[in-house]
Amino acid sequence: MIIFAGRSNVGKSTLIFRLTGKKVKRGKRPGVTRKPVEVEWRGKRIVDLPGFGFMSGLPKHVQERIKDEIVHFIEDNADEIELAVLVVDGKAAPEIIERWGKRGEIPIDVEFYGFLRELGIPTIVAVNKIDKVKNVERTINFLAEKFGVPYSEIPETFVPVSAKFGENVEVLKKLMEKKMRSQNL
């Protein structure tokens, strides 16, 4: 099983479509996907998890419940999860991470990456919406620092993509295949 996780509205469903050619049911606004949605691809289950974090129009307790359900799904299925793709918004994530850091809080994207790694789940960070980012290298380096990823591991962890335009999707696909092959040795 391959899971796609990330905040609401970062492009998880669009990225799955670009990778697999299969449409994932999704809503017209953030926070609509409330349960994991699955598609088959190359004999694998691809799971599009609901977005976590702020969801416009949803009460805080509903947002927390969705986050808890995502965590429980991952914990309950950790043995079956071959790979996680954490999708972040390349334009918004640095600003959000800075804002949380100034409040002395661990940013949810950073926390989630750490959670996946603690469970021993190989994780790729797909830095989406890269078409809106002025300095891609600086953005990737900033995220790597905040996620605690050593400089030497950046190419094996972070992939800048534009799900909307299909940019670098083949690079992501190759890295996914490489990570899954290395798990099956």
N, C-alpha and C positions, 0 to 999 in steps of 0.2 A: 504494500500500500504506500502511496505517495500522498502526503498531505500538503495543501496550500493554505497557509495561515497569514494573518496580518490584520491591520486595522480595517475598519469599514472604508469602503470607497478607494482602495489603493490599486484596484485592477486585478484582483485574483481571478475572477471569472473570465475576464477578457484574456488574461495570460494563459489560462487553461485552454481556451478556445484556440489561441494562436499556436500553442504547442501540439494540441491533439486534433484540431479541426472539429471538435465536438462542442456544441453549445451547452453551457451549464445554465440551468434555470436560475435567474437572478431577478431582483427587483429593480424598480426604476429609481429607488432612493436608498441611501445607506441604511443598514440595519434591518433590511427586509429579510435577508437570509437568516433564519433562526436555527436551522438544523443542518448538519452536514449533508452535502449533495455529492453523489458519486457518479463518475463516468468510467467506462472501461477504455483503456488505451494500451496497446501492445501487451495484452494479457495482464495488465496491472490495474488495480483500483486507484483512481485518482479521486481524492476527497477534497472538495472545496468547503472549507470550514467557514462558519459565519464570521464576520468581522468583529473585532474587539475594540475597546476604547470608546471614545465619545461617539454617540449615534444621535444625530439631531432628531428631536421629537420623541425620543424614548426616555422614560423616567430612569433615574440613576439605578434603582433596584432591578429594573429589567436589564440594563446594560451589565450590571454585576452578575446577574443570573446567567446571561449568555456567556460571559467570560468564564464563569465557573463550569458551565456545561462543556465548553471547549477544552478546558484543562482536564476535566474528568474523561472526556472522549480520548484525549491523547494519552493520559495515564493508563486508561483501560485497554488501549490498543497499542501501547508502546512496543510490544514484542513483534507486532505485525508491520509497524511503520519502518519501511526501508529508507525513507528519505523525507525530509521536510523542506519545503520551499517557503521561506518567510518573505512575504512581499511587502516592501516599504515604498512609500511615495518619495522619490528622490528629491523632489522640490520641497515638500512639506516636512519630511522627517527631521532634517537638521534643526530647523527652527523649533519644532515640537520638543525635540530632545534637549535643546538649550533651555527652553522655557521650563521644562520639568526639572532640569538640573539646578536652575536658579532657585527653585522652590525647595531644593534639597530632597527631591523625590527621584526614584529610579524610573526612567522613562519606560513605558509599557513595552515598547518594541525591544529595548535592551533586556528587560526582565524576561520577556518571552523567549528571546534567543538563548539566554542563560538557562531557562527552564528546559528547552529542547536539548541543549547540550548536556545538562545534568542527567537527563533520561538516556543519554547515549545515542540520541537520534542524529544521524548525519544531517547537517543543515546547510542549505544554500540561501543566501540573502539575495533576492531579485530586487534590485533597486530600479523600480518602475518610474514611468513618466520622465525618463531621462531626456526626452526631447524638450522639456521645459527647464532643464538645468544648464546654467551658464558654464560652470567649471566642473565637469564630471569627475575628474581625478581628485580634486579637492574634496568633493562631496563623498566619494568612496573612502578616501583616507580618513575623513572626519568620522564617518560611520564606523569604520574598522576600529578606530581608537575608542569610540564610545562603547562598542560591542566587546572590546577586549580581544580583538583578533590581531595577532602579530602581523607586521608588514609582509613577511614572507608567505603568509597564508591567504592574503587578500585575493589572489587570482583563483584560489580553490574555494573561496567562500562567497565573494561578491560578484554579481554579474549585473552591469547596467543594461536595462532593457526599456523598450517602449512597446508595451502590449498593444496600444492603440495602432501603432504603425508597423509592428512586427520587427522592429529593430533589435538585433542581437538575440532573437529568440532561438536561433540555431546554436549560438554559443551556449545559451542556458541548457538547451536540450543535450548537447554534447557533455557538458559538465554533469548533468543529472545522470546520464548513462555511465559516465566514468565513476561517479561516486557509488552508484548501485553495483557496478562490476566489482569495485574494490571491497564492497561489503560481502560479496558472494564468494570471495577467494577461500 
